[in-house]
Amino acid sequence: MRKKQKVWIYSGLITLFIIMFILLIWALTKIKTDLFTNILIIFGMFVVLGIVIMLLYFAIYNFAKSRELINKSFNGFLEKIMTNNNIGLIIYDIDQNIVWTSNFIKNKFHKDFINWSINQFFEKIDDNYQKEVDLNQTKLEFYNNKNIYEAQFWPLSNTIVIRDITSEHLFKVEAWEQKPVIGEIEIDNYQMYQSILSEEQLFIVNKIVIDTIKEYMERYNLIYRQYTNGKFVVITNEKSLQEMSKDNFSLFTNIHQNVNDTAINKLSLSVGFAHGWSSLKEKLEQAKKALVQAQNRGGDQIAIFSNVQPAVYFGSNSEIMSNNNKTKIKAVALEFSKRLQDKTIEKVIVYGHSLADLDALGSSYAIVEVARSFGKDAYICNITFDQTTEKYLNELKTESDFDTGIFIKPAHATKITDANTLVVLVDNSDINRTDNKDGVINALRNNIFVFDHHRVGKSIDFCPLTNIYIDTTASSASEIVTEIMTFMDYNLHISQLCAQLLLSGIYLDTAQFSKSVTTRTFEASAWLESKGANVIKSGNLLKIDDETEEQIQKLLQNTQEVKSGYYLAYSDIEVSNDVISMAANEILRIKGREASFVVAKLKDTKKYKLSARGIATNVQIICEQVGGGGHFSTAAATSDEDLETFVDNIRHAIITSEREIQDESNIN
């Protein structure tokens, strides 16, 4: 019996005795009897009192003992249940000192920790203890002796519940590792290989790819099925995907090293994986989208889509071989022509990227002329231009036959956009990079087209795939639009000005036919010359004046080599967008330089612009790490950060980038 219970029993008995004694005295004073009778009465009352006291004592004693037995049994039962279920309790006082711990705590950590502070407790048992524990947080996970524990905090009750979740964690990890992952693999330019390679060479291509996939089967938990020529579907799991990611998918990205035939030495793969979705059907659809995204970014890379994290990219070590097959662009051209022939379409609005250059202007103007050939009202929504383009536009506006009414402001463009409007993005694939971020809000999904040659930064989900043509091997958007026009030639009559603008766009993006040039570039240029364009005029248009030359030299005053072959120059002076690009090109005129990065403040803004150029070097992934994007060898980024911070971020991106095997994590 506990001390407290005994005190209550003794207090009750004494109280009863006092009451009986008072009653006895009262009886003796009030009742007139002889002495013998009084003695008998007193004796009888004491006997009765003794019996009552004994009965009362035994009743209270047995009750207290049964209660104590129940409490001990219940507390012991709770302790046993908690211990068997790997649960422990800690109770602490107002000073956060431990006053009681359950048996689980004592057994697991070999101490009762009484009078220890909460922080001392966690410092002792947490293998990764770094800072004081916040008791207002909901829960905390920690490691001790290779086991994982979860501490749940109940500050209002001054209690901490600790659970051993090692088994639970292992089950979760096992379940996650075995979750299915679906992938799609496609051999880049396979249709072209079918047309130019012999059967023996084509067999070698297929064998190399299949052998590579089979090697992955040997290393990881993976199976595949070739469902058509050059295309494969892959099923694996999260654990294998994680392990392949750690290896940067080296077997896929280095597949060209297995080729001895010079005709196919640029063999590469585009791969898309999807994980995270519970539906297998959804995973398959997302894997196809990831594959398309990898192809839109230039091929020779792996794209991983997930519903719980941003897209991740690996590879892209070289530009893939240009594909002379025009089947896809013909299909897009016919779809575009079909939409223009639709009588419900009343107007067309074209968007080039903000700070439009000659390529964006030329391709936009050409789409306007195409639309007007079909009897549609057509406009260009651009209000910002680089210095060269703005200067050229000012010259054009003085000519009587130039229609200045084709340019409209963003607010007006948004207002007139409706179900009867065709929206076309040229030289970019992201409406947020135009001068009107609301450009596609009121347009129908099927009435939106994208014509671009830049690598895609994020998935295009605002229009159907049949309305998208992105060719990263094309020299420019002007080249793409020119090819589209060649498939619509019987419906068109383009002006000499339109042809000249398109040729100037090609001339600009190829640096006067010195880079990113393919046979299709020359074919497009020849077609434009047949329409009245003159390459000499384009060359004169790109000539710079003394003021621009002086600005370029100022930008390059502090040019420094960040790492072997990678050069960085920056300045706080305000210049036009195209001047920064010219400076980046200027750096690469010296032999042995692989990549250039030039930063300066954009004129009349608070933003800084990075222009990057590369020779057989992927500068796009470096620009993506600082919030930009672009093309394999031509990319850019803008930032609201101060110059020092922006340059430090660029420097870090350059230093941490690997040229051989890239982990292209998309952090835009």
C-alpha positions in Angstrom: 0.0 0.0 0.0 1.3 3.4 -0.9 2.2 6.0 1.8 -0.4 8.4 0.5 -3.2 5.7 0.8 -2.1 4.9 4.3 -2.3 8.5 5.4 -5.9 8.7 4.1 -6.9 5.5 6.0 -5.3 6.6 9.3 -6.9 10.1 9.0 -10.3 8.5 8.4 -10.0 6.2 11.5 -8.9 9.0 13.8 -11.8 11.1 12.6 -14.2 8.3 13.3 -12.7 7.7 16.7 -13.1 11.4 17.6 -16.7 11.4 16.5 -17.5 8.3 18.5 -15.7 9.8 21.6 -17.7 13.0 21.3 -21.0 11.0 21.0 -20.0 9.0 24.1 -19.3 12.0 26.3 -22.6 13.5 25.1 -24.5 10.3 26.0 -23.0 10.2 29.5 -23.9 13.7 30.3 -27.5 13.5 29.0 -28.5 10.0 30.2 -29.0 9.6 34.0 -27.8 6.0 34.9 -25.8 4.4 37.6 -22.0 3.8 37.3 -22.2 0.2 36.3 -24.6 0.9 33.5 -22.4 3.7 32.3 -19.4 1.4 32.2 -21.3 -1.2 30.3 -22.4 1.4 27.8 -18.9 2.7 27.4 -17.5 -0.8 26.9 -20.1 -1.7 24.4 -19.6 1.5 22.4 -15.8 0.8 22.4 -16.4 -2.8 21.2 -18.8 -1.6 18.5 -16.3 1.1 17.6 -13.4 -1.4 17.4 -15.5 -3.7 15.2 -16.5 -0.8 12.9 -12.9 0.4 12.7 -11.6 -3.1 11.8 -14.3 -3.6 9.2 -13.7 -0.2 7.8 -9.9 -0.7 7.8 -10.1 -4.0 6.0 -12.6 -2.6 3.5 -10.5 0.4 2.7 -7.3 -1.7 2.7 -8.6 -4.2 0.2 -10.0 -1.6 -2.0 -6.7 0.3 -2.1 -4.8 -2.9 -2.7 -7.0 -3.8 -5.6 -6.7 -0.4 -7.1 -2.9 -0.5 -6.8 -2.9 -4.0 -8.4 -5.0 -2.7 -11.3 -2.8 0.3 -11.8 0.4 -1.8 -11.7 -1.1 -4.2 -14.1 -2.4 -1.5 -16.5 0.9 0.5 -16.4 2.8 -2.7 -16.9 0.6 -3.6 -19.8 1.0 -0.2 -21.4 4.8 -0.4 -21.0 4.8 -3.9 -22.6 2.6 -2.8 -25.4 4.7 0.3 -26.1 7.9 -1.7 -26.0 6.6 -4.4 -28.2 5.6 -1.8 -30.7 8.9 0.1 -30.5 7.5 3.1 -28.8 9.0 5.0 -25.9 7.9 8.0 -23.8 9.8 10.9 -22.3 8.3 13.4 -19.8 10.1 16.6 -19.1 9.5 19.5 -16.8 9.1 23.2 -17.4 12.9 23.6 -17.6 13.0 20.9 -20.3 14.8 18.5 -18.0 13.7 14.8 -18.2 11.8 13.6 -15.2 10.6 10.2 -16.4 11.4 7.8 -19.2 9.7 4.5 -20.2 11.5 1.1 -20.3 11.8 1.3 -24.1 14.1 4.4 -23.7 16.2 2.7 -21.0 16.5 -0.6 -23.0 17.3 1.0 -26.4 19.7 3.7 -25.2 21.0 2.0 -22.0 20.2 4.9 -19.7 17.2 6.5 -18.0 18.4 10.0 -18.7 16.7 11.4 -15.6 17.6 15.1 -15.0 19.2 15.3 -18.5 18.1 18.2 -20.6 16.3 17.5 -23.9 19.2 18.8 -25.9 21.7 16.7 -24.0 19.5 13.7 -24.6 19.4 14.2 -28.4 23.1 15.1 -28.5 23.8 11.8 -26.9 21.6 9.6 -29.1 21.5 11.4 -32.4 24.4 10.4 -34.6 23.9 13.5 -36.8 23.1 16.0 -34.0 24.0 19.5 -35.2 21.7 22.1 -33.5 19.4 22.5 -30.6 16.0 20.7 -30.8 13.0 22.8 -31.4 10.2 21.3 -29.2 7.6 23.3 -31.2 8.2 21.2 -34.3 5.9 18.3 -35.0 8.4 15.5 -35.5 12.1 14.8 -36.0 13.9 11.8 -37.5 17.3 10.8 -36.2 19.8 7.9 -36.5 21.3 5.9 -33.6 23.4 2.8 -33.9 22.2 2.2 -37.6 18.6 2.4 -36.5 16.1 5.1 -37.5 13.9 6.8 -35.0 11.1 9.3 -35.1 10.5 11.7 -32.2 7.0 13.2 -32.0 6.8 16.3 -29.8 3.7 17.2 -27.6 4.8 20.5 -25.9 1.4 21.0 -24.2 1.8 17.7 -22.4 5.5 18.0 -21.9 5.9 14.7 -23.6 8.1 13.2 -26.4 7.1 10.0 -28.1 9.9 8.1 -29.7 9.3 5.4 -32.3 11.8 2.9 -33.9 10.9 3.2 -37.6 13.8 1.2 -39.0 11.6 -1.6 -40.3 8.9 0.8 -41.5 11.6 2.8 -43.4 13.0 -0.4 -44.9 9.6 -1.4 -46.1 9.0 2.0 -47.6 12.4 2.0 -49.3 11.8 -1.5 -50.7 8.4 -0.5 -52.0 9.8 2.7 -53.6 12.8 0.9 -55.2 10.5 -1.6 -56.8 8.0 0.9 -58.3 7.9 0.6 -62.1 9.5 3.1 -64.4 8.8 3.2 -68.1 11.2 4.5 -70.8 11.1 5.2 -74.5 14.3 5.0 -76.6 14.7 6.2 -80.2 17.7 6.2 -82.4 18.4 9.8 -83.6 17.9 10.3 -87.3 17.0 6.7 -87.9 14.9 7.5 -91.0 17.9 9.2 -92.5 20.1 6.2 -91.7 17.5 4.0 -93.5 17.9 6.1 -96.6 21.7 6.5 -96.7 23.1 3.4 -95.1 23.5 -0.1 -96.6 21.6 -3.0 -95.0 24.8 -4.1 -93.4 25.5 -0.7 -91.9 21.9 -0.4 -90.7 22.2 -3.8 -89.0 25.4 -2.6 -87.2 23.5 0.4 -85.9 20.6 -1.7 -84.6 23.1 -4.2 -83.1 25.1 -1.6 -81.3 21.9 -0.1 -79.7 20.5 -3.5 -78.7 23.8 -4.6 -77.3 23.9 -1.4 -75.2 20.4 -2.0 -73.9 21.3 -5.6 -73.1 24.4 -4.4 -71.1 22.0 -2.4 -69.0 19.9 -5.5 -68.6 22.9 -7.3 -67.2 23.7 -4.5 -64.8 20.3 -3.5 -63.6 16.7 -4.7 -63.3 15.5 -3.8 -66.8 13.7 -5.3 -69.7 13.0 -3.9 -73.2 11.0 -4.5 -76.3 11.7 -3.1 -79.8 8.2 -2.2 -81.1 9.3 -0.7 -84.5 12.5 0.2 -86.4 14.7 2.3 -84.2 12.3 2.6 -81.3 12.3 0.7 -78.0 10.2 0.6 -74.8 11.9 -0.1 -71.5 10.5 -1.2 -68.2 12.7 -0.9 -65.1 12.3 0.3 -61.5 13.2 3.3 -59.3 16.3 1.7 -57.9 17.7 1.0 -61.3 16.8 4.4 -62.6 18.6 6.0 -59.6 21.7 3.9 -60.2 21.8 4.7 -64.0 21.4 8.4 -63.1 24.4 8.2 -60.8 26.3 6.9 -63.7 25.0 9.7 -65.9 23.6 7.0 -68.3 27.2 6.6 -69.6 26.3 3.7 -71.9 23.7 5.7 -73.7 25.6 9.0 -73.9 28.9 7.3 -75.1 27.3 4.9 -77.5 29.1 6.6 -80.4 32.4 5.3 -79.0 31.2 1.8 -80.0 31.1 2.7 -83.7 34.0 2.2 -86.0 32.2 3.1 -89.3 32.8 6.8 -90.1 29.4 6.9 -91.9 27.6 6.4 -88.6 30.2 7.8 -86.1 27.6 10.3 -84.8 25.2 7.6 -83.6 23.2 8.9 -80.7 20.0 8.1 -78.8 17.1 10.2 -77.4 15.7 8.6 -74.3 12.7 9.5 -72.1 11.9 8.0 -68.7 8.7 8.6 -66.6 8.3 7.8 -62.9 6.2 8.8 -60.0 2.7 8.4 -61.5 0.6 5.5 -60.1 -1.0 4.8 -63.5 1.1 2.8 -65.9 -0.8 4.3 -68.8 0.1 7.8 -67.5 3.7 6.7 -67.2 3.8 5.5 -70.7 2.3 8.8 -72.0 4.8 10.8 -69.9 7.7 8.7 -71.2 6.7 9.5 -74.7 6.5 13.2 -73.8 10.0 13.0 -72.2 11.3 11.4 -75.4 9.9 14.2 -77.5 11.4 16.7 -75.0 14.8 15.1 -75.4 14.5 15.3 -79.2 13.3 18.9 -79.0 16.4 19.8 -77.0 18.6 18.5 -79.8 18.7 14.7 -79.2 21.6 12.8 -77.8 20.3 13.0 -74.3 18.1 11.5 -71.6 15.0 13.3 -70.2 13.4 12.1 -67.0 9.9 13.3 -66.2 8.3 13.0 -62.8 5.1 14.2 -61.0 7.1 15.0 -57.9 10.1 16.9 -59.2 11.2 19.1 -62.2 12.4 17.4 -65.3 16.0 16.2 -65.3 18.3 15.9 -68.3 21.5 14.0 -68.9 23.9 13.9 -71.9 23.9 16.3 -74.9 27.6 16.1 -75.4 27.5 16.9 -79.1 25.2 18.2 -81.8 23.4 15.4 -83.7 23.8 15.1 -87.4 21.4 17.2 -89.4 18.5 15.3 -90.9 17.7 16.0 -94.5 14.4 14.2 -94.2 11.6 16.8 -94.7 8.7 14.6 -93.9 8.0 16.2 -90.5 8.3 19.8 -91.6 6.1 19.1 -94.6 3.4 17.7 -92.3 3.5 20.8 -90.1 3.4 23.0 -93.2 0.3 21.3 -94.5 -1.3 21.5 -91.0 -0.5 25.2 -90.9 -1.9 25.7 -94.4 -5.1 23.8 -93.4 -5.7 26.0 -90.5 -5.1 29.1 -92.6 -7.7 27.8 -95.1 -10.2 27.4 -92.3 -12.9 30.1 -92.8 -13.4 30.4 -89.0 -9.8 31.8 -88.7 -10.1 35.6 -89.1 -6.7 36.8 -87.9 -3.1 35.7 -87.1 -0.9 37.1 -84.4 2.8 36.3 -84.5 5.2 36.4 -81.5 9.0 36.6 -81.7 11.0 36.6 -78.6 11.4 39.8 -76.6 14.4 42.0 -77.7 13.7 40.6 -81.1 16.7 40.2 -83.5 16.7 39.9 -87.3 15.9 36.2 -87.2 12.8 36.8 -85.0 11.8 39.8 -87.2 12.3 38.0 -90.5 10.4 34.8 -89.5 7.6 36.9 -88.0 7.2 39.1 -91.0 7.2 36.0 -93.3 4.3 34.4 -91.3 2.4 37.7 -91.7 2.8 37.7 -95.4 1.8 34.0 -95.6 -1.3 34.7 -93.5 -2.3 37.7 -95.7 -1.9 35.5 -98.8 -4.7 33.4 -97.3 -6.8 36.6 -96.8 -6.3 36.8 -93.0 -5.6 39.9 -90.9 -2.1 39.4 -89.5 0.0 41.2 -86.9 3.3 41.0 -85.1 3.3 41.6 -81.3 6.8 42.8 -80.5 7.7 46.0 -78.8 11.3 45.4 -77.9 14.1 44.9 -80.4 17.9 44.8 -80.3 19.9 47.7 -81.6 20.5 46.3 -85.1 16.9 45.4 -85.6 15.5 48.6 -84.3 17.8 50.6 -86.5 16.8 48.6 -89.6 13.1 49.0 -88.7 13.5 52.8 -88.4 14.9 52.7 -92.0 12.1 50.5 -93.2 9.4 52.9 -91.7 10.7 55.7 -93.9 9.8 53.6 -97.0 6.4 54.2 -98.4 5.5 50.6 -99.1 6.3 49.3 -95.6 3.2 48.7 -93.5 3.9 49.9 -89.9 0.3 48.8 -88.9 1.4 45.2 -88.6 3.0 45.9 -85.2 0.6 45.9 -82.3 1.0 46.2 -78.5 0.6 43.3 -76.1 -2.6 44.7 -74.5 -4.3 45.0 -77.9 -3.1 41.6 -79.0 -4.6 40.0 -75.9 -7.8 41.8 -76.4 -8.3 40.7 -80.0 -7.2 37.1 -79.4 -10.2 34.7 -79.5 -11.4 31.4 -80.9 -11.0 32.8 -84.4 -7.3 33.7 -83.9 -4.3 31.8 -85.0 -1.3 32.4 -82.7 2.2 31.6 -84.0 5.4 31.6 -81.9 8.6 31.9 -84.0 12.3 31.8 -82.8 11.0 30.8 -79.3 8.8 28.2 -77.8 7.9 29.8 -74.5 5.2 32.5 -74.4 6.9 33.9 -71.3 9.9 34.9 -73.4 7.8 37.1 -75.6 6.6 40.6 -75.0 3.1 39.3 -74.1 2.9 36.6 -71.4 -0.9 36.4 -71.9 -0.6 35.8 -75.6 -2.1 32.3 -75.7 -4.7 32.7 -72.9 -7.7 33.4 -75.1 -6.6 31.2 -78.0 -7.8 27.7 -78.8 -5.2 25.0 -78.2 -5.4 23.7 -81.8 -4.9 27.3 -83.1 -1.4 27.7 -81.7 1.8 26.9 -83.7 5.5 26.9 -82.7 8.4 27.2 -85.1 11.8 27.3 -83.4 15.4 26.1 -83.6 16.3 26.5 -79.9 16.5 23.7 -77.5 13.4 23.5 -75.4 13.7 24.5 -71.7 10.4 23.1 -70.6 7.7 21.0 -72.0 5.3 22.7 -74.5 1.8 21.9 -73.2 -0.2 24.7 -74.7 -0.6 23.3 -78.2 -0.7 19.8 -79.8 2.5 18.1 -81.1 1.2 18.3 -84.6 1.5 22.1 -84.4 5.1 22.1 -83.2 8.2 22.1 -85.4 11.5 22.4 -83.5 14.7 21.5 -85.3 17.8 22.3 -83.2 20.0 21.4 -86.2 18.4 24.2 -88.2 20.4 27.4 -88.5 17.6 29.7 -87.6 13.8 30.2 -87.3 14.1 32.0 -90.7 15.4 28.8 -92.3 12.5 26.8 -90.8 9.8 29.3 -91.9 11.4 29.5 -95.4 11.1 25.7 -95.7 7.5 25.8 -94.6 6.9 28.4 -97.3 8.4 26.2 -99.9 5.7 23.6 -99.2 3.0 26.3 -99.7 4.6 27.8 -102.7 1.6 27.4 -105.0 -0.5 29.6 -102.6 2.1 32.3 -102.0 3.5 35.4 -103.5 6.1 36.8 -101.1 7.6 40.2 -101.5 11.3 41.0 -102.0 11.4 42.6 -98.6 10.1 39.4 -96.9 12.8 37.3 -98.7 15.4 39.8 -97.7 14.4 39.8 -94.0 14.4 36.0 -94.0 17.9 35.9 -95.5 19.2 38.5 -93.1 17.8 36.3 -90.2 19.7 33.3 -91.6 22.8 35.5 -92.1 22.7 36.7 -88.5 22.3 33.3 -86.8 24.9 31.6 -88.9 27.4 34.4 -88.3 27.5 34.9 -92.1 27.4 31.2 -92.9 30.3 30.3 -90.6 28.4 28.2 -88.0 25.3 26.0 -87.7 25.2 25.6 -91.5 23.7 22.6 -93.2 22.7 21.8 -96.8 19.2 22.8 -95.9 20.5 26.2 -94.9 22.0 26.8 -98.3 18.8 25.4 -100.0 16.7 27.9 -98.1 19.0 30.7 -98.9 19.1 29.9 -102.6 15.2 29.8 -102.6 15.2 33.2 -101.0 17.6 34.6 -103.5 15.3 33.4 -106.2 12.6 35.5 -104.6 14.8 38.7 -104.8 16.9 38.5 -101.6 20.5 39.7 -101.8 23.3 38.4 -99.5 25.3 41.6 -99.9 22.4 43.6 -98.4 22.3 41.2 -95.5 26.1 41.5 -95.0 25.9 45.3 -95.1 23.0 45.2 -92.6 25.2 43.4 -90.0 28.2 45.7 -90.3 28.9 47.7 -87.2 29.7 51.3 -86.7 32.6 52.8 -84.7 30.5 53.3 -81.6 29.5 49.7 -81.5 33.1 48.6 -82.0 34.1 50.8 -79.1 31.4 49.2 -76.9 32.6 45.7 -77.8 36.2 46.5 -76.9 35.1 47.9 -73.5 33.1 44.8 -72.8 36.1 42.6 -73.6 38.7 44.6 -71.5 38.6 42.2 -68.6 38.3 38.9 -70.5 39.6 36.0 -68.4 39.9 32.3 -68.7 37.7 30.6 -66.1 38.8 27.1 -67.1 40.7 25.7 -70.0 39.0 27.1 -73.2 36.2 28.8 -71.4 36.4 32.7 -71.4 34.3 35.2 -69.4 34.0 39.0 -69.8 31.7 41.3 -68.0 31.1 45.0 -67.5 28.6 47.3 -65.8 28.1 49.5 -69.0 24.7 49.7 -70.7 24.6 48.2 -74.2 22.1 46.7 -76.6 21.3 43.0 -76.6 23.0 42.4 -79.9 26.2 44.2 -78.9 26.6 41.6 -76.1 26.2 38.8 -78.6 28.7 40.4 -81.0 31.2 40.5 -78.1 30.7 36.8 -77.4 31.4 36.0 -81.0 34.5 38.2 -81.0 36.1 36.2 -78.2 35.9 33.0 -80.2 37.8 34.4 -83.2 41.0 33.5 -81.4 42.2 29.9 -82.1 41.9 27.4 -79.2 39.0 29.0 -77.5 35.9 26.7 -77.0 33.3 28.8 -75.2 32.7 32.5 -74.5 30.5 34.2 -71.9 29.9 38.0 -72.0 27.8 39.9 -69.4 26.6 43.5 -69.6 23.7 45.6 -68.5 20.8 45.8 -70.9 20.1 49.3 -72.1 17.3 51.2 -70.3 16.7 48.3 -67.9 18.0 47.1 -64.5 18.7 43.6 -65.9 22.0 42.0 -66.8 22.3 39.9 -70.0 24.5 36.9 -70.5 25.4 35.9 -74.1 27.2 32.6 -74.5 28.8 31.0 -77.6 30.5 27.7 -78.1 32.5 25.7 -80.6 31.5 22.1 -80.4 30.7 22.9 -76.7 27.3 22.8 -75.1 26.8 26.3 -73.6 23.1 25.9 -73.3 23.3 23.8 -70.1 25.5 26.4 -68.5 22.9 29.1 -69.3 20.2 26.9 -68.0 21.9 26.8 -64.6 21.6 30.6 -64.3 18.0 30.7 -65.5 18.4 30.9 -69.3 18.6 28.6 -72.3 18.9 28.5 -76.0 20.9 26.4 -78.5 23.7 23.9 -78.2 26.3 26.5 -79.2 24.3 29.7 -78.8 22.6 30.5 -75.6 21.7 33.4 -73.3 20.3 34.4 -69.9 19.0 37.5 -68.1 19.0 38.3 -64.4 17.8 40.9 -61.9 20.7 40.1 -59.6 23.6 42.5 -59.1 26.5 42.1 -61.5 28.8 40.5 -58.9 26.3 37.9 -57.9 25.3 37.1 -61.5 28.9 36.7 -62.6 29.7 34.5 -59.6 26.8 32.2 -60.5 28.0 32.0 -64.1 31.5 31.3 -63.0 30.3 28.5 -60.7 28.2 27.0 -63.5 31.2 27.0 -65.9 33.5 25.4 -63.4 31.1 22.7 -62.3 30.0 21.8 -65.8 31.5 18.7 -67.3 32.2 18.6 -71.0 32.3 14.8 -71.4 29.3 13.7 -69.4 26.7 16.2 -68.5 24.0 16.1 -65.8 21.6 18.6 -67.3 19.3 19.2 -64.3 16.6 21.7 -65.5 16.4 24.4 -62.8 14.6 27.0 -64.8 
